[in-house]
Amino acid sequence: MNDRERQFEQVLTAFPKATREHLQAISGNGGKLTQAQCSALVEIMGIAVEGLMVRLLPIAKTYAVIPISHFQVGAVAKARSPTPVSDFELYLGANIEFLGQALGQTVHAEQAATVNAWASGAGQLQSIAVSAAPCGYCRQFLAEFEGSGTLMILTPSQGASGFSSTRLNQLLPDAFGPHDLKKKAASMAPSKVQQNLTLKTASADALVLEALSAANQSHAPYTNNFAGCAIQVTNGETYTGRYVENAAFNPSLSPLQAAISCMNMDRLAGDQTITRAVLVEKPSGSRQRDITELLLRSFAPHVSLEYSQAE
């Protein structure tokens, strides 16, 4: 058992015994809880879903990778379920730092939880709980998403499941967003149309095609630099990440950051050694190749980036 597993098990001891089987499912389900699992938990614990989200924050924090700050941040996003049999699901996320890289490469917990939801096919974000008040960077990142004006931000207060609730547009009044750049399609919008990119050089490689699929689902309305990344780990499992562009530019999330975040939320234990990494992008005035190679050298220095252009 590694340190993260031990911390996860230790955090579970703070929950009623009857809840622990449901909570154990988080580590085997990519950091997610279904509505049915949430319903069972709130009934046992006698709290609302929002209270459950706050109670889950210590669990989310166990996923943090923090070699620089040693400061764990967890987040839990509530989003519309991708399946018609339920209304919502909960998605966990945690901050990730990259040793030897600039601090700007850090993935924030709110970004991780949101990307977890988006990669899982979730619909509109409804609320997000964070273990500390969201920084200005994350407020701007969240403002890019469909329905952000009514998105509720929950932070802990007064007891284990107590919380305060504030709308994002109160935390970020007069926000600069897609509308300022004459763009209507926010990220995770139900009406958002996927791209129809094809590879400039055809390939039947499954990992390349996964990266292409991620690029087709990416959000890049300001530069048209649609990009996706796919990584493979030692046991053969694969993870993809979509480029998430932001109207303010700097809070954009690269496809490799997104892929690593999804991998991190899926694996408390086991070997996370990357054996292959593929980037597919449609180059424009902005490109992802250099920043992806830079980050990959830090996280998996033995792996060379495989690169393909799309059109």
Secondary structure, DSSP 8 states (H G I E B T S, - for coil): --HHHHHHHHHHTTS-GGGHHHHHGGGGTTSEE-HHHHHHHHHHHT--HHHHHHHTHHHHHTT-B-TTT----EEEEEEE-SSTT-SEEEEEEE-B--TTS-GGG-B-HHHHHHHHHHHTT--SEEEEEESS---HHHHHHHTTBTTGGG-EEEEE-SSTT-EEEEEHHHHSTT---GGGGT----BT-TT-------BSS----HHHHHHHHHHHT-B-TTT---EEEEEEETTS-EEEEE-B--TTSTT-B-HHHHHHHHHHHH-SSS---EEEEEEEE--SSS-SHHHHHHHHHHH-TT--EEEEEB-
